[in-house]
């Protein structure tokens, strides 16, 4: 009986791949688990009160039309809060934990559809591993993690659009692939328009990034696209662009934005210049401050693709090489432009974006690094080693598996050591105070003084007086609530 070397190489590689995907899932899973320690904070009280007064849609219309409340121009946030509150007493924990898992699922689907559109053939566990790796690396490097992910008011502004956007991207890639062989179903167009409009309404950075990305895509198709693909893909791009642009305009011309007094509105030249400069500074600082995660996020996809292509894959054709080199050279430029687009609303309103607003930029940077690594992995397949060729290829595969398992597990341990106890302790004290307040309200109290809890990662608690106190008091059904 002849020993099939290639078959056993494939089995061993796929087994290692599944273990790597499981390791990355442990990172995402632990971040999701930390969501059970999320509690109402600051704006969460105000938003919950608003949706209690009416339906989610009614609350959105009321806030948008009045324009007298912070972030009143963002129309999707309150809608999200309304549906979140329908999940019951533990809606905060369910929402946060679920959103992280949904993001991971959306990323896996996005990778799957993206490589199928490009005509790349590999096994499904590679989609799982790369999608989960992207989610894990973004979470591990997230600026202002608590504010970005575990504070619902901020999460629905800076994280939720990425979650829903990952599903939109995957669905869009699938429709683009379908268009290569047949016409797209007509109901798809209004569905994508409405979905894009809703995602754009969470906040300005995703909206400006979408408009910019779609503008670049339309320009590229008009310039380099061939028939019949151009004829079929342009309507899809146009409907998506229309939804994103309408969302951006809806926020820009809202009563809240038009009535905002400004000492000096920056010119378009100043906005573009500062946005590109801040984007460059962010990229340079990220590479300098986090060299190891950046290097690993490039190395893992490169080794993964290279190792997989050693198992019975053919040589890269000249057409494929031209496409790969085009992706390699265009990706850094597109990344820079998209990050700048996401920064432009901050430049217009305040200056350099605050930490929680940089999560979108972090995700774009990480995705670009992983894409570059994968493309170099494709090219490395054709390198011919003069000696020890088999050993070199096995070493690359083993290094990829080792990095894919050890790095995420070690990172999970570090996350546990650094933040788990802080989040757990805060939730425990918050629960004790919450129980005290509810008991007092049930006993007929209308004015209450309770213990003060320290702010967590810059998210303010209610104290002696202020807007948070007023929202929290209304949330609990009190006249006044203080925590001196």
N, C-alpha and C positions, 0 to 999 in steps of 0.2 A: 504493500500500500504506500503510495507516494505522499510525502509530507508536504502539505500546501502551506508554504511559508507566508505568502501574501494574505491568505485567509486568517491565519493566526495573528499576524501583525495587525490586521484590521480589527479582530476581536479584542486584542489587548488594548489597542488605541481607543476604541469605543468604550471599553470598560473604564479606562483612565479618565476619559472625557466625562462620563456620567459621574464619577467621583468628584471631578473638578466642578461640575455644575452643582452638585450637592453641597460642596464647600461654599460656593458663591451664594447659594440659596440660604445657607446658615447665616451669612452676613445680613442679607435682606430680611430673613426671618427674625433675626434678633432686633433689628431696627423696627420691624413691625410689632414685635412683642413690647418694645418700649412704649408703644402707643397706648397701652393700657394704663399708663401713668399720666396721660394728658387730662387736664382739668380746665374748667372755665377760668379765663384770665382777661383782664382789661376789656378790650372791644368785644370779646365773646359775650359778655353780659348784655351789652347794648344791642348787639345783633340778634340775640335770642329774644329779647323783649320785643323788638320790632316785628319779628315773624310770628310771635304769639298773638299780636294784636290783629293780624289779618292773615290771609293766605300768603305763601311765598311770593307769588307773582304780584299780589297787591302790595306787599311790603317793598318790592323792587320798584314798582311804579311810583309809590308814594315818596320814597327816598330820592329817586332820580328827579322827579318833578320839583320837589322842594329845594333840592340842591344846597341845603344848609347843614349838611352833616359831612364829616370827613369821608373821602373816597366815595361820595354819592354818585359820581359819574360811572363807577364800575357796577354794571348791572347784573353780572352773573354771580357775584359773591353772595349776595343775600338770598338769591335763589338756591344756591348750594346749601346755605345755612338752614333754610326752610326745610329742605328734604332731609338734611342731617338730623334736625330736631325730631323728625317723625320716627326716628329709630328707637325712641324711648329714653329712659333715664340714663342709660349708659351710651348714649349716642356719640358723645365725644370720643370715647375710647374705640368704639366700633368704627367710626369714621376714619380716624387717624390710622389705625392698624390696617384697615381695609385698603386705604388709598396707597399705602406703600406696596402691598401685595399686588394691587391692580396695576401699579406702575411697572412692576417687574414683569407681569404678564403682558402688558402692552409693549414693553421693550423686546421681549422674546418674539412676539408676533411681528414687530417691526423689522427685526433682523431677518426673520424668516421670509417676509415678503420682499424686502430689499434685495436679498441675494437671489431670490427667484426671478425678480425683474431683470437683474443683471445676467441671468442665465448661468449662475454658479451652482454646481452640483456638489452637495456634500450631505452628510447624514444630519438628521434633525437634532441630535444631542449637541451639535456645534451651535445651532441657533439658541438652544437653551443656555449653553455656557456663555456665549458672547452677550446675549441679552441680560442675563443675570450679572455678568461681570460689569457691564456698563452701569447698571443700577447700583451695584455694590461700590464701585469706585466713586460714583457721584456722591453717594451717601457718606462714604468715608472721608471725603474732602469737602463736605458741605460747609460753606461759611454760615456762621450763626445757626447751627443745627437745630436747636430748640425752637427758635423763632420761625425758622423756615418750615419745619415739619410738624412739631408737636404743639404749636400754638395755632388753633384752628383759624383764627382771624387772619393770621399771616400766611398760613398754609394754603388757604383757598386763593390767595393772591399770587403766591410765588411757586407753589408746588402743584396744586390742582390742575392748572392749565397744562403742565407738562404731562400729568397722568392722562388726562383726556386727549391731549395732543398726540401722545404715543399711539393711542388707538386710531385716531384720525389719520396719522401718518401711515400706519399699517394698512388701513382700509383704502387709503388713497393709492398706495403702492400696488395693492391688489387690483384696483380698478385700472390703473395704468398698464398693468400686465395683461389684463383682459382685453384692453383696447388694441393690443398687438395682433389679436386674432379675430376679434369681432367688435361690434358696436357696444358701447356701454348702455345699460338700461337707463331710460329717461328719468325715473324717480331718484336715481342716484345723485343727479345734479342738485336738486333743491335740498336733498338730505345733507349733502356736503356743505352747501351754502349755509344752512341753518346751524349745523354743527360748528363750523368755523366761526360763525358770528357769535355763538355762545362762548366758545373757548376764548375768542378775542376779548370778550367782555369781562374776563376775570381781572385783568390789569393791563396797563399800557405796554410794558416790555414785551410780553408774548405777542401782542397785536402788532407792534412795530417790527418785531422779528419775523412774524408771518408775512406781513406785507412785503418786506425786503426780500425774504427768501423766495416768495412767489414771483416777485418782479424779476429776480435773477433767472428763475426757472423759465418764465415766459420768454425773456430775452434770448436765453440759450436755445430754446426750441425753435423760435423764429429764425435764429441765425444758423443753427446746425441741424435742426430736425429734418427728417425726410418723410415724404408721403408714403403710405397713408397715416403713419404714426402722428405726424404733425397735425393733420386734420382731426384726428380723434382725441389727441391729448390736450390741444389748446382749449376746447370747451371745458374740460375738466379743470384745467388751471384757471380759466376765467371765472368759473363759478366759485372756486375756492378763494381766489383773490378778491372777488366781490364781497364774500362774507367777511373776510379779514378787514378789508378797507372800510366797509360799512360799520363794523364793530369799532374800529379806531376812530372814525368820524363821530360815531354816537357818543363816545367818551369825550372827544376833544370839544365838541360843540354842546356839551351838556350844560344845564343851568349852573351846576357847581363850578365848572371850569371857566365858563364865560364871565362869571361874576367875580372871579378871583382877582384881587388887586395885586398888581406887580409894580415894583419900583422901576425895573428895567427888563424888558423881555429880550432875551438873546436873539440875535439874528440867525437865519438858517445856516450861514457860513460858520458862525461861532458854534452852533449846535453840532454840525457835521465835524468840524475840526476837533472840538473837545471830545466828542464821542469816539472818534478814531484814535485820539491820543489816549484816552482812558482805557480803551480796549487793548491797545498795545501795552500799556502799563500793567493792566490786569494779567495779560498772558505772560509777560516777562516775570512779574512777581510770583505768579503761580508756579512757573517752572523753577524759579529760584527757591521759593519757600517749601515746595512739596516735590523735590526731585525724585524720590523713591516711588511714590504712587504713580507719578507721570511716566517714569521709565518702565515700571511693571505693566501699566496700561497699554504701552506700545509693544513691549516684549511678548506678552502672553498671546495676543492675536497673531503676531508675526510667527512665533514658534508653532502655534496651533495650526495655522494655514499651511505652513511649510511642512510640518510633520504629516498632516493629512494627505497632502499631495504626493508624498513619497509612496503611498499605498496605491499603486496601479493607476496614477493619473498621467495623462499625456502631457507633452511639452506645450508651453504657452505659445499660442500663435502670435503672429506679428500684429494682427488687429487687436487681440486681447492685450498685448504689451502696450500698444498705443493708448488704449483706454485706461489701463492701469497707471501709466505715467501721467496722463491727463488728470486723473483723480489725485495722484500724489502732489502734483504741482498746484492744482486749483484748490484743494482742501484748505491749506493754511490761509489763503486769501479770502475764501468764502467764510471761513471761521472768524477771521478778523472783522469782516464786514457785518456778519450777523451779531456778533457780540457788541459791536458798536451800535447797531440798530437797537438792541435791547437796552443799551445804556442811554440812548438819546432822550427818553422821557425824563430820566433823572437829571440829565444835563439841562434840559428845558426848565425843570422845576426846582432843582436844588444844587446840583453839582455832581460830584462823584457818587455813584450809587452806594447806599448803605449795604451792610453785609448780607442781609437776607435777600436783597434784590439781585445779588450776584450768583444765586444758585442756577439760574438759567444759563448764565455765561459759563459757569463751571461744567454744566452738562454738555454744552456745545463744545467746549475745549476737550473734555474727556472723550466724547464721541469722535471728534476729529483725530485725536491721538490713536484711538483704537482702530479707526479706519485706515490711517496711515500705516500702522503696524500690520494690519491684514494685507494691505496692498504690497508691502515689502515682502511679506511671506509668500505671496504669489510669485513675485520675481525671483526670490531665493530658490525656488524649486528647480530652476534651470541652471543653477550654479553647479559646476562639475568639480568635485574635489579630487586632487591628484592622488591622495592616499587616504587610507582609513575612512573611505566613504560611508561604509555601513555603520561603523562606530560613531561617526559624526552625526548621522541621521538618528540613530538610537539615542545619542546623548541629547540631541535637540528635543526629541519626544519626551524623554524622562525629565528634562529640565522644565518643559512646559507643564507636565503633570505635577511636578513638585511645586512649582510656583502657583499653579492653579489650586492646589490643595492647602499648602502650608501658609501662603500669604493671607488668604481670606480668613482662615481659622485663627491665625495669630492676630489679625486685625480685630476679629470678633472679641477675643480675649481682652485686647486693649480697650475697646469700647466699653466692655463690661466693667473693667477696672476704673475707667475714668468718669463715666456718667451714670451707670446703673443706680448706684446707691443714692446719688443726688436726686434723680428723678423719683425713685421709690419713696424717699423720705419726704419730699415735697408733697407727693400725692397723699401720703399717710396723714400728714398734718392738715392738709386741705380737707380731707374726708372728715376728720374729727371736727373741724370748725363748721363744715357744711351740716353735719348732723346736729351740732349745737344750735345753729341758726334755725333749722327746720323744726326742731323741737320747740324753740321759743315762739316761732310763728304759729305753730299748732296750739300753743298755750295762750295765744292772743296778743303777743308782743307786737308793737308797731315801731318802736325805736330800740335799737340794739347796739351794744358795744361788744366786740369780740376780739380775740387775739389777733395780733398782726403777724403775717407771714412774710418772710424776706422775699424780695423780688428774685425771680429765677431767670438767669441769662438775659437780663435787660428788659424783661416783660413785667410791667408795673403791677403791683397789687393795690387793692383799695386800702386807704390809710385813714387819716383823720377826716379829710374832706376832699372834694374834687369830683370830676366827671365820672371816674370809675366807681366811686361810692354811690353816686346817684343811680347809675345803671345797675349796680349790684343790689341796691335796695329795692328797686323796681322788679328785678329778677326774682327776688325772694318774697315780694309782696309786702315790703316794709316801707315806712315813711322815711326813716333815716337808718343808715348803717355805717358804723365807724369802727376803725381798728387802729387806735392810737399807739 
